[in-house]
Amino acid sequence: MYKIFFRLVFKRLDPEQAHHLAFRWIRLAARVPVLRTFLAAALAPRYEELRTEALGLRMHGPFGLAAGFDKNAVGIDGMAMLGFDHVEIGTVTGEPQPGNPKQRLFRLVEDRALINRMGFNNEGSLRVAARLASRTPVFKPVVGVNIGKTKAVPEEEAVADYVKSAERLAPFADYLVVNVSSPNTPGLRDLQATEALRPLLSAVREAADRTVPARRVPLLVKIAPDLADEDVDAVADLAVELGLDGIIATNTTIAREGLGLESGPALVKETGGLSGAPLKERSLEVLRRLYARVGDRITLVGVGGVENAEDAWQRILAGATLVQGYSAFIYEGPFYARDLHKGLAARLRTSPYPTLADAVGADVRKTA
């Protein structure tokens, strides 16, 4: 039914307009007590065998919503109602910014992919922090906060910009993510180099500890799939050295060649980050490489081309304790998380692993 609706309605709308319309409906549904209870029962069934502990947090399952969908923390309850076990809001920047000029979001329907060059459009860390502070949750998913650099801030002031966001948002975050991998903010990906990343992560860690002394706010870094293998290794080693809590692999890609894209050349040539099914193979490669390097010392989060339960299962076997999706949600609709959880529980029951935690990294350990 959703796929028919997508073809007849959403596909005819500008992708960003369709996003705002669908998100508005989700938020409205989450405000109606009887309706949200019914929808949560139908779309967010719980499977005891999928219960997950990660980053010192307990979750109903391993599957969450990747950053980018709810940039301003306006729909956390709605996304939990649809079955996401954790919701990562953002990317939030130190100062509010409108993002890049429209049109900046493109569907590659034949490839089940998206290209975006949104440019971290968001209301800024001060306003998002105030919204999180005043939130009265109906549902209680784990809430991650993804922070990035304000575009107008020069690279030499990037650390201070991230620290400002961390100080404002850490009190309301179950975990923090430093995003240095979006291709849509000039110079941002340069911060993935270890000589730039070390002081940045150290400063954000100190800011979170200083602002929230009563608990440790887990800190993760999100990396690009376009890093060379040796750079992936370097980030992994740095994460272990600094005592980072996790790595999210991966963000969108600027690659177009070698991905077998079937959409028209005009779409494929649009600048920005490509997400969705074409990213699946490279994201999985990066994840395997990370797990082979760090093992169980830090938490890995697999994202990029996760369309169904099999994709999520492959991420877990490759080393991911948590898995995230976004682009496939656009194509699969409201049953996305429900179907993924159901299929994941079925795969675990027929596997040789007694628990989901036992399955994490199993394929990589076999080949070690």
Order of alpha helices (4+ residues) and beta strands (2+ residues): alpha-alpha-alpha-beta-beta-beta-alpha-beta-beta-beta-alpha-beta-alpha-beta-alpha-beta-alpha-beta-alpha-beta-alpha-beta-alpha-beta-alpha-alpha-alpha-alpha
